[in-house]
């Protein structure tokens, strides 16, 4: 089964980025051409016939997955970036972290009112970043039709932060 192959390639890195955290390293999946192809296929499949016109990716690992998903869907790509990284006029959305506040920005012209947008990232943990991304896209007038991720860390309850946006996760860790 494809999901078992993908799961088998993920490395657990203990105590990264801080003590007590077990980081799920997906770079072996990205380095394996056939596994990467299958990952993008699985992230895309549920949204093939949904009329998606844009795919938004959250900096930075989300870009790696969102751009090929956008290409497969025949959609444009929207980068959601950390402050000060985009060259044109932007809007910003702040969100809380365990240790402070962060924010995401997007160009003001990234979405046309009513466009169907798929949000893509590698992992959903507590849901704070995803929630900020959804608020930011909706502020621009997007219809956020789904959130497609490789890994859901279920025990952190991030899905509760998605404000009704359906979550599609390939792998779930309890």
Secondary structure, DSSP 4 states (H G I P E B T S, - for coil): -HHHHHHHHPEEEET-SSTT-EEEE-HHHHHSHHHHHHHHHHHHHTTTTS---EEEEETTHHHHHHHHHHHHHT-EEEEEB-TT--SS-EEEEEEEETTEEEEEEEETTS--TT-EEEEEEEEESSSHHHHHHHHHHHHTT-EEEEEEEEEEEGGG-GGGGSTTPPEEEEEEE-
